[in-house]
Amino acid sequence: MNTFSRGQKGKLTELGCQEQLTVMLDVSLPGASIDVSCFGLDGNDKLSDDRYLVFFNQTASPENAVTLDQSSGKAVFRIDLAKLPASIVKLVFTAAIDGPGSMRNIAPGALVLGDAVTFPLNGADFNTEVALIAGEIYRKDGVWRFGAVGQGFAGGLSSLLTHFGGEQAASPSPSAAPAPAPSASPSPAPAPTPAVSLSKITLEKQGDKVSLEKKGGQGYGRVRVNLNWNQNPSIAAPEKAGFFSRLIGDAKKSGGIDLDLACLYELADGKKGGIQALGKSWGDFDGAPYIMLAGDDRTGTSTDGENMFINGDQFAHIKRALIFTFIYEGAANWAATDGVVTIEAPNQAPVEVKLDNGNNAQMMCAIAMIDNVGGKFQVTKLAEYFGAEGGVGAHEMMDRRYGFGMRWKTGRKD
């Protein structure tokens, strides 16, 4: 693995990279959300085609030449250079803080090309900038190369978009009086490329809610519920005696934090159940309950976190679903996890719910409630924490609070 410094460049072939490669960008700031993006630029360093901006609201370019597996402050881009049109000569990888903070406070991270190059990124290299241009893959004299940039940028994602010549979608303006019709109809102009929508919905407070919209009278499609968290246990709180001290020790041994994404559901016909890795209750996407857990990340090393999928085209069968997580092992406190759940439906702004204001004596967090309200997919932030009380486990305490009426017994993973 080659370690690059700022300004260093090299030909991809000489670095051992093929036309198909991955670029991992790890930038994190505790308590803040990081928007990671790839700008596909033309020979004038401009985003002449907005379809080649790959980010949280558009996770694939045409032909899947660039795709994004999104995570909290970390991302993996999968790139096929052979599928890029001749007009795209540069891919620029950026990160921007969504919220308070500056790049000088980021945790140690890196931009990594496959298993060939790592370019360390440290807060000491920046000042008050809220965004950075990490690196770029560019074509020169017919040869693809990589350059380590590490340049701070004063504005956020919208400013990066403007800097690269992209157009941001604006809110609709009041209707103006129609212009007089011309006497002759000119030839129709080509349809413009839609402006980029940077919209993202963050539910800030307990009780905040939002409803998704059905597109074209259809269902909601394949809805992804993604849980991501701080994968660096070194950020955990100082060691304490008892339960959480043991959890810190487990984290140091395993090198990761194990949060489990799960849900309780109630269907329209009254049937109730739970979906979680504990007990191997994975659910079903195509049949009842139309909710499925996609595996279990035991260490927190997966860049994509943990995912649950809801069949939004069968949403009429779902009455409600309580999305929750619990610390299985490895985290000293909720602040250390820096967790966030993102709910993504096709062609809609993603909805973020952060696991904030946690009680360190309680191991379970009810994150959000999804309700079917007259056919509308409504998401409400809960961020309510539970622990064992009087011999009653945390799962059951949460169940009592939200009235699912399940039977609970102690279990563990194999």
Backbone hydrogen bonds, N-H to C=O, Kabsch-Sander energy under -0.5 kcal/mol:
donor,donor_aa,acceptor,acceptor_aa,energy
2,N,116,A,-3.3
4,F,2,N,-0.6
4,F,118,T,-2.4
7,G,148,A,-3.1
8,Q,5,S,-2.3
10,G,146,F,-1.9
12,L,144,W,-2.2
15,L,11,K,-1.3
16,G,12,L,-0.6
16,G,13,T,-0.9
17,C,12,L,-2.8
21,L,19,E,-0.6
21,L,79,I,-2.1
23,V,77,F,-2.5
24,M,112,V,-2.9
25,L,23,V,-0.5
25,L,75,A,-2.6
26,D,24,M,-0.6
26,D,110,A,-3.0
27,V,25,L,-0.7
27,V,73,G,-2.7
32,A,29,L,-2.3
33,S,98,D,-0.9
35,D,96,A,-3.4
36,V,34,I,-0.7
37,S,94,T,-2.2
38,C,54,V,-2.2
39,F,92,V,-2.7
40,G,38,C,-0.5
40,G,52,Y,-2.0
41,L,39,F,-0.7
41,L,90,K,-3.0
42,D,46,K,-2.4
45,D,42,D,-2.0
47,L,164,F,-4.0
48,S,46,K,-1.7
52,Y,49,D,-2.3
53,L,50,D,-1.5
54,V,38,C,-2.7
54,V,52,Y,-0.7
55,F,53,L,-0.6
55,F,58,Q,-1.9
58,Q,55,F,-1.5
61,S,66,V,-2.3
64,N,61,S,-2.0
65,A,62,P,-1.7
67,T,78,R,-2.1
68,L,59,T,-2.4
69,D,76,V,-2.6
70,Q,68,L,-0.7
71,S,74,K,-0.9
73,G,34,I,-0.8
73,G,71,S,-1.1
75,A,25,L,-1.8
76,V,69,D,-2.0
77,F,23,V,-3.1
78,R,67,T,-2.1
79,I,21,L,-3.0
79,I,77,F,-0.5
80,D,65,A,-2.8
81,L,19,E,-2.7
83,K,80,D,-1.7
84,L,81,L,-1.2
88,I,85,P,-1.6
89,V,41,L,-2.3
89,V,87,S,-0.7
90,K,41,L,-1.4
91,L,137,I,-3.2
92,V,39,F,-2.6
93,F,135,G,-2.7
94,T,37,S,-2.6
94,T,92,V,-0.5
95,A,132,L,-2.1
96,A,35,D,-2.1
97,I,130,V,-3.1
98,D,33,S,-3.2
99,G,97,I,-0.9
103,M,129,E,-3.4
104,R,127,N,-1.2
105,N,102,S,-1.8
106,I,103,M,-1.4
107,A,28,S,-2.6
109,G,121,L,-3.1
110,A,26,D,-1.2
111,L,119,F,-1.9
112,V,24,M,-2.9
113,L,117,V,-2.4
114,G,22,T,-2.0
114,G,112,V,-0.8
116,A,113,L,-2.8
117,V,113,L,-1.7
118,T,2,N,-2.9
119,F,111,L,-2.7
121,L,109,G,-2.5
123,G,106,I,-0.7
125,D,122,N,-1.8
126,F,123,G,-2.1
130,V,153,F,-1.1
131,A,153,F,-1.5
132,L,95,A,-2.6
133,I,151,Q,-3.1
134,A,93,F,-2.2
134,A,132,L,-0.7
135,G,93,F,-1.1
136,E,147,G,-2.2
137,I,91,L,-2.4
138,Y,145,R,-2.2
139,R,89,V,-2.6
140,K,138,Y,-0.5
140,K,143,V,-2.8
143,V,140,K,-1.8
145,R,138,Y,-3.2
146,F,10,G,-3.0
147,G,136,E,-2.8
148,A,8,Q,-2.7
149,V,134,A,-1.7
149,V,147,G,-0.7
150,G,133,I,-0.6
150,G,134,A,-1.3
151,Q,133,I,-2.2
153,F,131,A,-2.8
160,L,156,G,-2.2
161,L,157,L,-2.4
162,T,158,S,-2.1
163,H,159,S,-2.7
164,F,160,L,-2.0
165,G,162,T,-1.6
166,G,161,L,-2.8
169,A,196,V,-3.2
196,V,167,E,-2.8
198,L,196,V,-0.6
201,I,350,P,-2.7
202,T,200,K,-0.6
203,L,201,I,-0.5
203,L,352,E,-2.6
204,E,202,T,-0.9
207,G,381,K,-2.9
208,D,205,K,-2.2
210,V,379,V,-2.1
212,L,377,F,-2.7
215,K,219,G,-0.7
216,G,214,K,-0.6
218,Q,215,K,-1.8
220,Y,312,G,-1.3
223,V,221,G,-0.9
223,V,310,I,-2.5
224,R,222,R,-0.5
224,R,344,E,-2.8
225,V,308,M,-3.5
226,N,224,R,-0.6
226,N,342,T,-2.9
227,L,306,E,-3.0
228,N,226,N,-0.5
228,N,340,V,-2.3
230,N,337,T,-5.0
235,I,232,N,-1.9
236,A,233,P,-1.7
246,R,242,G,-1.8
247,L,243,F,-1.7
248,I,244,F,-2.0
249,G,245,S,-1.9
250,D,246,R,-2.3
251,A,247,L,-2.1
252,K,248,I,-2.2
253,K,249,G,-1.8
254,S,250,D,-2.6
255,G,251,A,-2.7
257,I,299,T,-0.8
258,D,329,E,-2.9
259,L,257,I,-0.8
260,D,326,F,-2.1
261,L,259,L,-0.5
262,A,324,F,-2.6
263,C,275,I,-2.2
264,L,322,L,-1.8
265,Y,273,G,-2.7
266,E,320,R,-2.5
267,L,271,K,-3.2
268,A,317,H,-2.7
270,G,267,L,-2.0
273,G,265,Y,-1.8
275,I,263,C,-2.9
276,Q,281,S,-1.7
279,G,277,A,-0.6
280,K,277,A,-2.7
281,S,276,Q,-2.0
282,W,280,K,-1.1
284,D,291,I,-1.7
290,Y,284,D,-0.7
290,Y,287,G,-2.7
291,I,284,D,-1.0
292,M,309,F,-2.6
293,L,282,W,-3.0
294,A,307,N,-2.8
295,G,293,L,-1.2
298,R,296,D,-1.0
305,G,302,S,-1.4
306,E,227,L,-2.3
307,N,294,A,-0.5
308,M,225,V,-2.3
309,F,292,M,-3.1
310,I,223,V,-2.7
311,N,290,Y,-2.7
312,G,221,G,-2.4
312,G,310,I,-1.5
314,Q,311,N,-1.8
315,F,312,G,-1.0
317,H,314,Q,-2.0
318,I,315,F,-1.7
319,K,266,E,-2.2
320,R,266,E,-2.0
321,A,370,I,-2.3
322,L,264,L,-3.1
323,I,321,A,-0.7
323,I,368,A,-2.9
324,F,262,A,-2.6
324,F,322,L,-0.5
325,T,365,C,-2.3
326,F,260,D,-1.1
327,I,363,M,-2.4
328,Y,258,D,-2.2
328,Y,326,F,-0.8
329,E,258,D,-1.4
337,T,333,N,-0.9
338,D,334,W,-1.3
340,V,228,N,-2.4
341,V,353,V,-3.1
342,T,226,N,-2.5
343,I,351,V,-2.9
344,E,224,R,-3.0
344,E,342,T,-0.6
348,Q,345,A,-1.5
351,V,343,I,-2.4
352,E,201,I,-3.4
352,E,350,P,-0.5
353,V,341,V,-2.7
354,K,203,L,-0.5
355,L,339,G,-2.3
356,D,354,K,-1.6
360,N,358,G,-0.6
362,Q,359,N,-2.1
364,M,386,F,-2.0
365,C,325,T,-3.2
366,A,384,E,-3.4
367,I,323,I,-2.0
367,I,365,C,-0.8
368,A,323,I,-1.6
369,M,380,T,-2.2
370,I,321,A,-3.0
371,D,369,M,-0.6
371,D,378,Q,-2.6
372,N,319,K,-2.5
373,V,371,D,-0.9
373,V,376,K,-2.3
374,G,372,N,-0.8
376,K,373,V,-1.6
377,F,212,L,-0.5
378,Q,371,D,-2.6
378,Q,376,K,-1.1
379,V,210,V,-3.2
380,T,369,M,-2.3
381,K,208,D,-2.9
382,L,367,I,-3.0
383,A,366,A,-0.5
383,A,367,I,-1.0
384,E,366,A,-2.0
386,F,364,M,-2.5
389,E,392,V,-2.3
392,V,389,E,-2.2
397,M,393,G,-2.2
398,M,394,A,-2.3
399,D,395,H,-2.4
400,R,396,E,-2.8
401,R,397,M,-1.6
402,Y,398,M,-1.7
403,G,399,D,-1.6
404,F,399,D,-1.1
